[in-house]
Amino acid sequence: MKALFYIIIFVALLVACWQFVKLLGLTKIENQTATDKENNINGWLLLAMMAFIFGLMIWSLFGTRHVLLPQLSASEEGYHIDILFKITMTMILIVQFVMQILIFWFSFKYRGNVNKKAYFFADSHKLEIWWTVIPASVLFILIGYGLWTWNQVMDSSDAENPLVVELYAKQFAWEARYAGEDGTLGYGNVRFIEGSNTMGVDMSDKNSADDIPLTPDPTSFVKELHLPKGRKVIFKLRAQESLHSAYMPHFRAQMNCVPGMVTQMAFTPSVTTAEMRKNKDIIKKYEGINKIRKAKGEEPVEFDYLLLCNKICGSGHYNMQLKIVVEEEAEFNKWLASQKTFAESN
């Protein structure tokens, strides 16, 4: 298949070079006006190209869907993001299909013919009104829904008892801390980084003492970010030395982490890790993953939510992964109670 692809590219380049040579008038052909036969051939080739393009698009949409994210969003806000995405993509695909068919069909129908003469008209006010009003109305609806969805992610003023979590990005790892009982994070700045204080927390700030740093699980020695199902989580994002991006794809959440400032986003987890592992899309996807791993002699893996960096921040960018565990709130509260605060750690 790969060899065939290379052959097609090579032939296409040869044809393009030949046409370029003809365009420059470097051939001995005096009359370069296309004949009706040549126009007919090119017209049918255009229709064949349209069929090929549509076939490739349909295969891309349906043949590769098993590698995409599951249709089930893991956050309440992500539900509306998915709706917005589906509406937008549906409209794009409809317009794209219609316009491609019209472009190729009219190119075929009105291909060169010595017995046909092109009709010219300067403008059409009716057409201009239609193709201005319709896109403007559609964009107005999409932008309005998009702004409402964006506000759900950014505005947490009406959230009841939200969980406040700071994510700290650095080359090449994530650190995190939870706000204590006061619900307020202590001040943090890169200038306070010293010794074990790797997040730059100002320990003189009264709000810092009850903050809970993320520590490795003693059984696996791997850091896990625990989140409660059904409770709003407000993320405060900082970066140490370069631009990073906190990306949690299953929650449909992403926000840049910028050195020198605090950015924010929020979402409400709606599907626990255990529930997502039973999702049919996840099961099918991980069957494929483990089939590949088995062929390589590697151990099978199971699904976990991940926090990723979605900015190319350096050579170790791929290592910026943090496991996320979503659990029922009672389980989360039990886990959080077992963690030490900064005051207890010191």
C-alpha positions as a Python dict, from the first residue, in 0.01 Angstrom:
ca = {
    (1, 'M'): (0, 0, 0),
    (2, 'K'): (282, 239, 87),
    (3, 'A'): (462, 159, -242),
    (4, 'L'): (143, 230, -438),
    (5, 'F'): (107, 561, -257),
    (6, 'Y'): (462, 661, -352),
    (7, 'I'): (401, 560, -715),
    (8, 'I'): (87, 776, -730),
    (9, 'I'): (277, 1073, -588),
    (10, 'F'): (562, 1019, -838),
    (11, 'V'): (323, 1005, -1135),
    (12, 'A'): (139, 1315, -1013),
    (13, 'L'): (470, 1505, -988),
    (14, 'L'): (565, 1401, -1341),
    (15, 'V'): (230, 1520, -1476),
    (16, 'A'): (262, 1849, -1285),
    (17, 'C'): (616, 1904, -1422),
    (18, 'W'): (497, 1832, -1777),
    (19, 'Q'): (210, 2079, -1744),
    (20, 'F'): (450, 2339, -1605),
    (21, 'V'): (683, 2290, -1905),
    (22, 'K'): (387, 2334, -2141),
    (23, 'L'): (280, 2646, -1955),
    (24, 'L'): (622, 2803, -2011),
    (25, 'G'): (597, 2726, -2381),
    (26, 'L'): (908, 2508, -2381),
    (27, 'T'): (747, 2231, -2587),
    (28, 'K'): (725, 2213, -2966),
    (29, 'I'): (346, 2197, -2958),
    (30, 'E'): (224, 2512, -3134),
    (31, 'N'): (-147, 2492, -3054),
    (32, 'Q'): (-190, 2425, -2684),
    (33, 'T'): (-565, 2488, -2678),
    (34, 'A'): (-744, 2190, -2522),
    (35, 'T'): (-962, 1989, -2758),
    (36, 'D'): (-1312, 1866, -2677),
    (37, 'K'): (-1169, 1516, -2626),
    (38, 'E'): (-913, 1644, -2373),
    (39, 'N'): (-1181, 1846, -2194),
    (40, 'N'): (-1402, 1536, -2172),
    (41, 'I'): (-1115, 1332, -2028),
    (42, 'N'): (-1035, 1600, -1770),
    (43, 'G'): (-1404, 1634, -1682),
    (44, 'W'): (-1439, 1262, -1607),
    (45, 'L'): (-1110, 1265, -1416),
    (46, 'L'): (-1253, 1543, -1197),
    (47, 'L'): (-1554, 1326, -1112),
    (48, 'A'): (-1321, 1038, -1032),
    (49, 'M'): (-1120, 1268, -804),
    (50, 'M'): (-1442, 1375, -628),
    (51, 'A'): (-1532, 1010, -566),
    (52, 'F'): (-1180, 942, -433),
    (53, 'I'): (-1188, 1245, -200),
    (54, 'F'): (-1533, 1154, -64),
    (55, 'G'): (-1426, 793, -16),
    (56, 'L'): (-1118, 903, 176),
    (57, 'M'): (-1326, 1139, 393),
    (58, 'I'): (-1585, 871, 475),
    (59, 'W'): (-1309, 623, 561),
    (60, 'S'): (-1140, 885, 783),
    (61, 'L'): (-1467, 957, 965),
    (62, 'F'): (-1576, 598, 1025),
    (63, 'G'): (-1272, 378, 974),
    (64, 'T'): (-1063, 552, 1239),
    (65, 'R'): (-1332, 627, 1498),
    (66, 'H'): (-1197, 359, 1736),
    (67, 'V'): (-888, 575, 1807),
    (68, 'L'): (-1094, 881, 1902),
    (69, 'L'): (-1211, 986, 2246),
    (70, 'P'): (-1520, 803, 2378),
    (71, 'Q'): (-1850, 970, 2301),
    (72, 'L'): (-1923, 984, 2674),
    (73, 'S'): (-1782, 1302, 2826),
    (74, 'A'): (-1643, 1265, 3178),
    (75, 'S'): (-1760, 1610, 3292),
    (76, 'E'): (-2091, 1794, 3301),
    (77, 'E'): (-1945, 2090, 3111),
    (78, 'G'): (-1797, 1857, 2852),
    (79, 'Y'): (-2150, 1748, 2757),
    (80, 'H'): (-2223, 2094, 2617),
    (81, 'I'): (-1878, 2113, 2456),
    (82, 'D'): (-1956, 1787, 2276),
    (83, 'I'): (-2291, 1921, 2158),
    (84, 'L'): (-2125, 2237, 2028),
    (85, 'F'): (-1859, 2027, 1853),
    (86, 'K'): (-2117, 1795, 1692),
    (87, 'I'): (-2333, 2085, 1571),
    (88, 'T'): (-2032, 2266, 1427),
    (89, 'M'): (-1887, 1957, 1258),
    (90, 'T'): (-2226, 1854, 1117),
    (91, 'M'): (-2274, 2196, 958),
    (92, 'I'): (-1915, 2199, 827),
    (93, 'L'): (-1956, 1852, 673),
    (94, 'I'): (-2290, 1936, 513),
    (95, 'V'): (-2157, 2258, 361),
    (96, 'Q'): (-1834, 2086, 258),
    (97, 'F'): (-2013, 1797, 86),
    (98, 'V'): (-2260, 2023, -94),
    (99, 'M'): (-1993, 2270, -207),
    (100, 'Q'): (-1754, 1997, -323),
    (101, 'I'): (-2028, 1831, -527),
    (102, 'L'): (-2126, 2164, -684),
    (103, 'I'): (-1765, 2257, -761),
    (104, 'F'): (-1684, 1924, -927),
    (105, 'W'): (-2021, 1884, -1096),
    (106, 'F'): (-2024, 2230, -1250),
    (107, 'S'): (-1661, 2187, -1357),
    (108, 'F'): (-1770, 1869, -1534),
    (109, 'K'): (-2098, 2000, -1674),
    (110, 'Y'): (-1951, 2321, -1812),
    (111, 'R'): (-1622, 2176, -1936),
    (112, 'G'): (-1481, 2326, -2253),
    (113, 'N'): (-1682, 2276, -2571),
    (114, 'V'): (-1646, 2460, -2899),
    (115, 'N'): (-2026, 2480, -2932),
    (116, 'K'): (-2079, 2641, -2588),
    (117, 'K'): (-2035, 3003, -2492),
    (118, 'A'): (-2000, 3123, -2132),
    (119, 'Y'): (-2272, 3349, -1994),
    (120, 'F'): (-2153, 3648, -1792),
    (121, 'F'): (-2345, 3859, -1543),
    (122, 'A'): (-2202, 4130, -1321),
    (123, 'D'): (-2372, 4052, -987),
    (124, 'S'): (-2683, 3929, -808),
    (125, 'H'): (-2809, 4119, -506),
    (126, 'K'): (-3039, 3830, -411),
    (127, 'L'): (-2750, 3579, -403),
    (128, 'E'): (-2528, 3817, -208),
    (129, 'I'): (-2800, 3866, 53),
    (130, 'W'): (-2849, 3489, 91),
    (131, 'W'): (-2482, 3403, 129),
    (132, 'T'): (-2433, 3687, 377),
    (133, 'V'): (-2742, 3647, 596),
    (134, 'I'): (-2733, 3266, 630),
    (135, 'P'): (-2366, 3235, 744),
    (136, 'A'): (-2406, 3538, 973),
    (137, 'S'): (-2714, 3384, 1140),
    (138, 'V'): (-2544, 3047, 1184),
    (139, 'L'): (-2231, 3207, 1331),
    (140, 'F'): (-2444, 3418, 1566),
    (141, 'I'): (-2607, 3102, 1708),
    (142, 'L'): (-2280, 2908, 1733),
    (143, 'I'): (-2088, 3195, 1894),
    (144, 'G'): (-2372, 3258, 2141),
    (145, 'Y'): (-2383, 2892, 2245),
    (146, 'G'): (-2004, 2884, 2253),
    (147, 'L'): (-1985, 3185, 2486),
    (148, 'W'): (-2244, 3030, 2717),
    (149, 'T'): (-2045, 2705, 2726),
    (150, 'W'): (-1720, 2895, 2784),
    (151, 'N'): (-1875, 3078, 3079),
    (152, 'Q'): (-1973, 2744, 3234),
    (153, 'V'): (-1606, 2644, 3228),
    (154, 'M'): (-1465, 2979, 3343),
    (155, 'D'): (-1723, 3118, 3585),
    (156, 'S'): (-1742, 2928, 3914),
    (157, 'S'): (-1903, 3200, 4123),
    (158, 'D'): (-2225, 3002, 4168),
    (159, 'A'): (-2054, 2673, 4254),
    (160, 'E'): (-2151, 2524, 4592),
    (161, 'N'): (-1853, 2409, 4800),
    (162, 'P'): (-1610, 2375, 4507),
    (163, 'L'): (-1281, 2191, 4536),
    (164, 'V'): (-985, 2419, 4461),
    (165, 'V'): (-677, 2253, 4311),
    (166, 'E'): (-356, 2408, 4189),
    (167, 'L'): (-171, 2244, 3900),
    (168, 'Y'): (193, 2346, 3870),
    (169, 'A'): (367, 2272, 3539),
    (170, 'K'): (740, 2250, 3497),
    (171, 'Q'): (990, 2078, 3270),
    (172, 'F'): (890, 1796, 3267),
    (173, 'A'): (635, 1706, 3534),
    (174, 'W'): (315, 1809, 3708),
    (175, 'E'): (278, 1895, 4074),
    (176, 'A'): (-44, 1973, 4253),
    (177, 'R'): (-189, 2087, 4583),
    (178, 'Y'): (-540, 2100, 4724),
    (179, 'A'): (-682, 2395, 4914),
    (180, 'G'): (-739, 2307, 5278),
    (181, 'E'): (-1048, 2354, 5491),
    (182, 'D'): (-1046, 2731, 5427),
    (183, 'G'): (-1097, 2663, 5054),
    (184, 'T'): (-821, 2909, 4965),
    (185, 'L'): (-478, 2831, 4829),
    (186, 'G'): (-176, 3000, 4978),
    (187, 'Y'): (23, 3234, 4757),
    (188, 'G'): (277, 3075, 4527),
    (189, 'N'): (563, 3217, 4327),
    (190, 'V'): (873, 3077, 4160),
    (191, 'R'): (1090, 3293, 4391),
    (192, 'F'): (988, 3078, 4690),
    (193, 'I'): (1122, 2755, 4540),
    (194, 'E'): (1381, 2617, 4777),
    (195, 'G'): (1466, 2268, 4895),
    (196, 'S'): (1155, 2055, 4931),
    (197, 'N'): (932, 2354, 4846),
    (198, 'T'): (932, 2266, 4476),
    (199, 'M'): (605, 2446, 4399),
    (200, 'G'): (719, 2782, 4534),
    (201, 'V'): (450, 2809, 4804),
    (202, 'D'): (480, 3110, 5034),
    (203, 'M'): (481, 2938, 5373),
    (204, 'S'): (440, 3273, 5551),
    (205, 'D'): (93, 3305, 5398),
    (206, 'K'): (-166, 3195, 5655),
    (207, 'N'): (-365, 3018, 5384),
    (208, 'S'): (-72, 2790, 5297),
    (209, 'A'): (-54, 2588, 5620),
    (210, 'D'): (-363, 2374, 5552),
    (211, 'D'): (-292, 2325, 5181),
    (212, 'I'): (-239, 1960, 5087),
    (213, 'P'): (45, 1878, 4844),
    (214, 'L'): (9, 1587, 4608),
    (215, 'T'): (232, 1303, 4730),
    (216, 'P'): (306, 967, 4566),
    (217, 'D'): (85, 669, 4648),
    (218, 'P'): (290, 460, 4900),
    (219, 'T'): (186, 136, 4729),
    (220, 'S'): (283, 236, 4375),
    (221, 'F'): (506, 540, 4436),
    (222, 'V'): (314, 712, 4154),
    (223, 'K'): (143, 1048, 4199),
    (224, 'E'): (-233, 1034, 4147),
    (225, 'L'): (-461, 1336, 4124),
    (226, 'H'): (-788, 1238, 4293),
    (227, 'L'): (-1113, 1416, 4201),
    (228, 'P'): (-1467, 1370, 4339),
    (229, 'K'): (-1760, 1286, 4115),
    (230, 'G'): (-2039, 1546, 4109),
    (231, 'R'): (-1843, 1826, 4276),
    (232, 'K'): (-1714, 2133, 4094),
    (233, 'V'): (-1336, 2146, 4072),
    (234, 'I'): (-1167, 2484, 4020),
    (235, 'F'): (-817, 2454, 3881),
    (236, 'K'): (-560, 2727, 3939),
    (237, 'L'): (-278, 2686, 3689),
    (238, 'R'): (84, 2804, 3711),
    (239, 'A'): (401, 2731, 3518),
    (240, 'Q'): (763, 2748, 3627),
    (241, 'E'): (979, 2828, 3327),
    (242, 'S'): (794, 2791, 2995),
    (243, 'L'): (449, 2780, 2845),
    (244, 'H'): (264, 2455, 2920),
    (245, 'S'): (-98, 2352, 2875),
    (246, 'A'): (-309, 2148, 3115),
    (247, 'Y'): (-503, 1909, 2893),
    (248, 'M'): (-755, 1656, 3026),
    (249, 'P'): (-915, 1523, 2706),
    (250, 'H'): (-1181, 1298, 2859),
    (251, 'F'): (-1318, 1594, 3055),
    (252, 'R'): (-1299, 1814, 2741),
    (253, 'A'): (-1081, 2056, 2939),
    (254, 'Q'): (-769, 2249, 2843),
    (255, 'M'): (-605, 2573, 2959),
    (256, 'N'): (-260, 2723, 2913),
    (257, 'C'): (-21, 2745, 3208),
    (258, 'V'): (172, 3070, 3176),
    (259, 'P'): (485, 3164, 3376),
    (260, 'G'): (427, 3468, 3594),
    (261, 'M'): (48, 3447, 3608),
    (262, 'V'): (-237, 3228, 3734),
    (263, 'T'): (-491, 3099, 3483),
    (264, 'Q'): (-809, 2914, 3572),
    (265, 'M'): (-1063, 2663, 3447),
    (266, 'A'): (-1326, 2446, 3612),
    (267, 'F'): (-1538, 2140, 3548),
    (268, 'T'): (-1754, 1891, 3735),
    (269, 'P'): (-1645, 1526, 3699),
    (270, 'S'): (-1947, 1312, 3612),
    (271, 'V'): (-1803, 964, 3544),
    (272, 'T'): (-1579, 776, 3784),
    (273, 'T'): (-1273, 588, 3662),
    (274, 'A'): (-1446, 257, 3736),
    (275, 'E'): (-1754, 360, 3537),
    (276, 'M'): (-1549, 481, 3238),
    (277, 'R'): (-1364, 147, 3226),
    (278, 'K'): (-1701, -18, 3153),
    (279, 'N'): (-1774, 217, 2861),
    (280, 'K'): (-1802, 26, 2532),
    (281, 'D'): (-1581, 274, 2343),
    (282, 'I'): (-1308, 244, 2606),
    (283, 'I'): (-1331, -136, 2614),
    (284, 'K'): (-1297, -158, 2235),
    (285, 'K'): (-1010, 89, 2225),
    (286, 'Y'): (-810, -86, 2496),
    (287, 'E'): (-869, -425, 2337),
    (288, 'G'): (-685, -286, 2035),
    (289, 'I'): (-411, -131, 2250),
    (290, 'N'): (-352, -451, 2447),
    (291, 'K'): (-348, -656, 2128),
    (292, 'I'): (-56, -443, 2006),
    (293, 'R'): (116, -464, 2345),
    (294, 'K'): (78, -841, 2353),
    (295, 'A'): (243, -869, 2011),
    (296, 'K'): (535, -671, 2154),
    (297, 'G'): (554, -891, 2463),
    (298, 'E'): (433, -612, 2693),
    (299, 'E'): (189, -633, 2984),
    (300, 'P'): (-174, -529, 2923),
    (301, 'V'): (-291, -192, 3053),
    (302, 'E'): (-626, -58, 3166),
    (303, 'F'): (-787, 279, 3118),
    (304, 'D'): (-694, 576, 3337),
    (305, 'Y'): (-776, 944, 3306),
    (306, 'L'): (-464, 1150, 3236),
    (307, 'L'): (-347, 1506, 3274),
    (308, 'L'): (-124, 1586, 2976),
    (309, 'C'): (75, 1883, 2854),
    (310, 'N'): (-56, 2002, 2518),
    (311, 'K'): (228, 2241, 2442),
    (312, 'I'): (561, 2134, 2295),
    (313, 'C'): (760, 2256, 2595),
    (314, 'G'): (1091, 2078, 2540),
    (315, 'S'): (1258, 1743, 2483),
    (316, 'G'): (1080, 1575, 2777),
    (317, 'H'): (734, 1705, 2681),
    (318, 'Y'): (598, 1351, 2630),
    (319, 'N'): (676, 1268, 2995),
    (320, 'M'): (432, 1524, 3134),
    (321, 'Q'): (157, 1284, 3235),
    (322, 'L'): (-29, 1264, 3564),
    (323, 'K'): (-280, 991, 3646),
    (324, 'I'): (-625, 1116, 3749),
    (325, 'V'): (-856, 907, 3967),
    (326, 'V'): (-1223, 1007, 3972),
    (327, 'E'): (-1418, 847, 4255),
    (328, 'E'): (-1734, 893, 4455),
    (329, 'E'): (-1716, 1190, 4689),
    (330, 'A'): (-1717, 973, 5004),
    (331, 'E'): (-1413, 782, 4877),
    (332, 'F'): (-1243, 1105, 4777),
    (333, 'N'): (-1302, 1263, 5119),
    (334, 'K'): (-1155, 954, 5284),
    (335, 'W'): (-848, 974, 5060),
    (336, 'L'): (-804, 1348, 5116),
    (337, 'A'): (-829, 1304, 5494),
    (338, 'S'): (-536, 1062, 5478),
    (339, 'Q'): (-309, 1321, 5314),
    (340, 'K'): (-79, 1550, 5512),
    (341, 'T'): (-101, 1928, 5497),
    (342, 'F'): (205, 2150, 5460),
    (343, 'A'): (190, 2221, 5836),
    (344, 'E'): (183, 1849, 5922),
    (345, 'S'): (460, 1769, 5675),
    (346, 'N'): (689, 2030, 5830),
}
